[in-house]
Amino acid sequence: MKNERIADHRIKSLLVITLSLLISSCNAQGNKNNTPNTLPPLITRQSPEQISQVVRMMFQDSRGVIWFGTEGGTFRLTEDKLIRIEGIKSESGERTTIKHITEDNDGAIWFAHTDGISSVKGENVINYYESDGLISNDVWCITADSEGIIWIGTIKGACIFNGKEFIKFDLPEGIKDTTLGVSGTKMVHNITQDSKGTIWFSTNAGLFSYAENTLVNVSEKTGIQTNFVNEIFEDSRGNIWVSTKQGLYTLAENKAINITEGKIETGKGTGSIAEDKEGKIWFVSNQHYLFVYDGKELKEFQKSDDNKGPVVFQIFKDRQSRLWFVGAGGAYRLENEKFINITKEGPGKITM
């Protein structure tokens, strides 16, 4: 990859549209940064007006700023302003679907999306594609490790970016999940670094860990009974939780324990995992069903016709220890056991 070409052709101004977000009244605030050449927001107009009809991912950076990755692009929430990031685009100039978000040591925010990866820092956006050395434009996850290396998971495997070039990171080939619309034998769903510095890979060949230049097949070592691993999560006590096609596992003394076996209908498996302020583990099954585990008992969080929330793609805990649920249907926050729809109009001030 030639840095000169990236510098000349990939850096774009961070064009933004400030979208009004009601604080405590129903009166919209005016836009500050409208320009004639700015693309209109891709937000379905309805009542109430959603951030996006499909929110794939949210993230809170080291400054407390919340980012939303959607099927209509990227939004940044600062105080009372929701701002669209216009520079993140495909190689052909089209908007992309954001699938994952991370922050590096320098405060740059990185995005994995349907046509490459992008970074945002200050007023600059840099887009990277296969033409720059990325192994695939179909990117599913991205994480920045403690040493500043960017790890990228795609439908064709994993690679790293050291700031100068992309380097392929070899993982064993698995099998295609024929029950999903999009899958691949080298698919990497999630990459995470834990508190000890170990890098974890959730793939279609199982769960792998990488530390001290050694790659370990954790699925074989611990007895995870499926190739299809969706996500791993480290809780506040250092416990590792693993979402798979066969349910939710926890790793204890080199043994995988399926806490959902015989208790839930997995179907497409378990997905996003989060820990609430009481230390309980929340996870989603089949994108529709939410479960809570307190270390002893597993309970389903009961939804109702007037308290449905979204079809959940991600559960996220913010700095105020509030749980958010984002997915098809928009963004929601759980308050007093109720899903509160966070729209362009509020409700109320969205504090950081």
Residue, then its C-alpha position, 0 to 999 in steps of 0.5 A: m500500500k502506498n501511503e502517498r496515495i492514501a494521503d492524497h486520495r483517501i483523506k476527506s473532510l468530515l462533512v457533517i449535518t447537525l440533526s436536532l435532538l430535543i432536550s426537554s421540549c418538542n421544539a426542534q433546534g436548527n442545523k448549524n452545518n448545512t451546506p448545499n452539497t451535503l447529502p441528505p440524512l438517510i433516516t426514515r421519516q416516521s413518528p417518532e423519527q428514529i436515529s435509523q431504522v436499523v442500528r447495527m452497533m453503538f460505541q462510547d469513546s474515551r471522551g464520552v462521545i457516543w457513536f451509532g453505526t447504522e445501515g444508513g451510515t455513521f452518527r456521533l452524539t455529543e451532548d444534545k447534537l446528533i451529527r452524521i459523518e459523511g466521509i465514510k463511503s465505499e470505493s464507489g462513493e456510496r454510503t455503507t452499513i457500519k458493522h463494528i466500531t473501536e478506538d485506537n490509542d491516539g483517539a481515532i475512531w475506526f469503523a468496519h463496514t460493508d466496503g472496507i474500513s474507515s478511521v475518523k480523527g478530528e475533521n479527517v476521514i480515511n477510507y481503506y479498501e482492498s485496493d489499499g491491501l485490505i484482504s476483503n472489503d466485506v469487514w465484520c469486526i475491528t479492534a485496536d489493541s493496547e499496542g496500537i495495532i488494528w485487528i480486522g475480521t472479514i468474510k475472508g479471514a483476519c489481518i492487521f494494520n500497523g499504520k503502514e500496511f495490511i498484513k494477513f493473520d492466518l487462522p484455520e479455515g472452518i465451514k460455511d453456516t448454510t443457515l445464514g444469508v451471508s457466511g464463509t469458511k474463513m469468516v471472522h465474526n468478532i476480535t477482542q483483546d482481554s484485560k491480560g492482553t490476549i487476542w480472541f477470535s470468534t470464527n466459523a472454525g471455532l474460538f481461538s486465542y493469541a498470546e505470546n506469538t502462540l495461537v490456541n484452538v480454545s474450542e478444542k481445548t475447552g470442549i465447545q461443541t460447535n464451529f460457529v462462535n459469534e462473540i466473546f465477552e470479558d466481565s468485570r471479574g475477568n470471566i470469559w463468556v462465549s456466544t455460539k450457535q449452540g448457546l452461551y458458554t463460560l470458560a472455567e479452568n480450561k473447561a467450557i460450560n454451556i449455561t443455556e443447554g436444555k434451557i433455551e431454544t437457540g436456533k441461530g444461537t446466542g449473540s451480543i453479551a453485556e454485564d449490568k451494574e449488578g454484575k448480571i450477564w445479559f445476552v440475546s438469543n435469536q435476536h428476539y429473546l433476552f436472557v439474564y444470568d445472575g451466576k445461579e439462575l437463568k431468566e428470560f427478560q419478558k417483553s410485552d406488546d407495549n414494551k418490545g424494544p428492537v430486534v437486538f443486534q447489540i447490548f451495550k453498557d455506557r459509562q453511566s452503567r445504563l444498558w442500551f439495546v440497538g438493532a432493527g427498530g432503532a436504539y433503546r435504553l432500559e430504564n425501570e424495566k422499560f425500553i425507552n426509544i431514543t429517537k432524534e426527538g429525545p426523550g429528554k436530554i441524552t446525558m453522557 
